[in-house]
Amino acid sequence: MKIQGDSKPITSHLLTKKEHRCRSHSHSDDSMDEEQTMCSLESSKKSIKDYLRNSSLHGLKYLAEERITISERVFFGISFVLVVILSGFFISNIYIKWSASPIIISTSAKQLLTSNMPFPAITICNLNQALRSRVQRISRFSNNYTLLMSLCNKGDDQTITYVGTWKYFKALLVEVAQPCDEMLLYCSFGSQKETCSMIFNSILTDDGLCCTFNALDPIYLFRNYSDDVRIQPATEYSPYEPIDWTPERGYEKILPAYYYPRMSGGTGSRMGLTVVLNTSTAEYYCTKSMGNGFKVLVHNPAELPKVSNYGFVVGAGREARISVEPVYEDATPSIRSIKKSVRRCLFSDENDLSFYRTYSRKNCELECEAKLLLRDCKCVLYYLPRIDPMARICGPNDNNCTNRVQTDIESSRGELSCENCWPGCFELTYKYAMSSSPIIGGPNYKSGEDLPEHLFNASRHGEDSDLSILHFYYLHNNFRSTTKSEMFGFTEFLSNTGGILGLFMGFSIFSVIEIVYYVTIRPYCASRALREHRKRRLAKLLWLTPVRRQRRRRFIRPHPRPPPYSQVSNKVIAGTVEQNKQSVWQVLRGMRDPLIYPYLD
C-alpha cells in the first residue's frame, strides 16, 4: 500500500526532470539553428540579392531580376564590368595628371606697388682689386704678397703651402683695396643727397672688396652672427636702423623713421639712386677684366652677391642709366601639403642652411660650393661662407683644384652639382636694362643734372675720364607678381573622379554608405534582432517550467470499496482518451512560430 501511495509523485518527478532536459536541449538546438541559418550561404545570397535590387548603382538591379532570362543577366553583368574598367581608365589618367603636375604658376590678378617692396641691393666693385701704391709697400717674399696673388689669380707656384686664415686675409683686403670713401664721390636717393658712407657698406665678394647699398645687415643675414664677419665696424652715429626682411614675411607693420633695406621713393631717375664713382685708373694693379671701370650687380637684399660671373660692367668715363623692374614670386599655403620633390620649391621654415638665415637659391648654392671645396680641396675660398671656422683659406697652390670644382658646379654635365638647391617658394629678383653714353665735361658745358660741378671741371682736374655716373630707378610704380598654387588639388581630383563615376555608373558617396551598410550594419542588426527574438520567446515559456511540490505527509488510507461496473467502464474509456491527448508542452512545441530573421527574409 505504501508503494501504491508513492508511485504517482515519483512518476511525476521523473517526468518533470525529463521534460526539463528536453526543453533545455530544444532551446539550445533552436539557438544553434538560428545562428547557422543567419550565417549560412543561403542567407548571404538573400542579402546580396537584396543589395542588388536596392543599390543606387546603375545596372545592378538587372542582375537580381528574376523575370528576365540568364542571357539578359549576363549581358548586363558584362556591361557593368566594362563600364567599371572604362571609368577606371579615365580615373587613372586624372590621377597621373594630379601627381605629375600639381602646381601652376599664374599671374596675380592684383597689382603690387613697388613702394611696398625693398629697393634692390646695389653692389659696386672696382675692376681694380688692389691699389698699386699700397701693393708696393708689401714685400714680394712675404705671406701677404702670396695671399695677394691668390686674390689676383696670378699665383701659379704650386709649391706654396702657406695656410691663410680668414682674419688675416680680411686685414690684407682692407689694406690694399680701394675703400668706399674714395670710390664713392656723390650719392643721392629719392631726390635727397646722402652721405655715401652712411648708406653704403663694405662687403667681400668674389671680385674682392666692394661697396653695397640697401643690403640686409649681417646681423639678420647670418645665423651665427659675430662682429668678425663685418669688414668694417658698424657706424655708431648712423641715423639708419637695420631691420629684418624676407621675401616671405616682408616688412614689419611698425617701422622706424629711418631704416634699411629701404623702400623705393618713387619712379624715375630723380627718385632712384644716383652715384658718382672714381675709377682711379692710375692705381690699377690687378684686375679680372681687360678694361677699367666698375662691375655692378643688382640683387635681392637678403642674398650675398656673386659679382664676378653675374655682374655687368660700366666703363670709366661713362654715364649709365639702369632701369629696374621687380619680379616677385609668392605661393599659396595649400601647396605645403605637396611633397618638396614635386613642388620643387622651399618655404623659409623648410630650409636647412647652416650659414644663412634666409633661404634663397643663391644662398644655397654658395653654401653648396663651400661644402664641395672643403670636401675636395680641404679649403674654402675667401668670399664663401665659413661653414667650418677652422678651415683654411684657399691659396695659390689650390687654384687647380678650386677651378676644377667651380667648373663642375657651373657645368650641367659635371659630376659635382648643387641640384638640391631649389628655388624659394617666395622669391624676389630684379630685371634691369642699361643704356650708357660718354661723359662730356668742361667749363663751357652746362649739364642739366643736379650734380656737383667741381667733379666734372676737366680744366681744373683733368680727370673726367676716371669718373662714372650710375642711375638706378624704377620705371613703374606697380607690377604684377606670379603665384604658385595648386593646379589640381584633392578637391578637383575628387570632383573629376565623382563626375566620371556618376556619368558611367551613377556612383555617389551614398553608394559607399550602402556598401558599408550591407557589409557591417545589416548583419549586426540581424544578429541582434535574432537574439532579442529568442529572449522574448523564452520569457513567454517560463510559465511552463514545472514546479516541484512539497511532499505531503503520508498516511494509510482505508481501502476503498470497489466501484460499480458502470463506473469502472467509464474510467477506462476516459483513460484511453487522455492517452490519446498530447501534453501542453508537446502542443506548444508543435505550434511554435517559424524562425524570423529580420533584414534577411
Secondary structure, 3 states (H helix, E strand, C coil): CHHHHHHHHHHHHHHHHHHHHHHHHHHHHHHHHHHHHHCCHHHHHHHHHHHHHHCCCCCHHHCCCCCCCHHHHHHHHHHHHHHHHHHHHHHHHHHHHHHHCCEEEEEEEEEEEHHHCECCEEEEEECEEEEHHHHCCCCCCCHHHHHHHHHHCCCCCCCCCCCECHHHHHHHHHHHCCCHHHHEEEEEECCEEECHHHHEEEEEECCEEEEEECCCCHHHHECCCCHHHCCCCCCCCCCCEECCCECCCECCCCCCCCEECCECCCCCHHHCEEEEEECCHHHEEEECCCCCEEEEEEECCCCCCCHHHHCEEEECCEEEEEEEEEEEEEECHHHHHCCHHHHCCECHHHCCCCCECCCCHHHHHHHHHHHHHHHHCCCECCCCCCCCCCCCECCHHHHHHHHHHHHHHHCCCCCCCCCCCCCECCEEEEEEEEEEEECCCCCCCCCCCCCCHHHHCHHHHCCHHHEEEEEEEECCCEEEEEEEEECCCHHHHHHHHHHHHHHHHCCCHHHHHHHHHHHHHHHHHHHHHHHHHHHHHHHHCHHHCCCCCCCCCCCCCCCCCCCCHHHHHHHHHHHHHHHHCCCHHHHHHHCCCCCCCCCCC
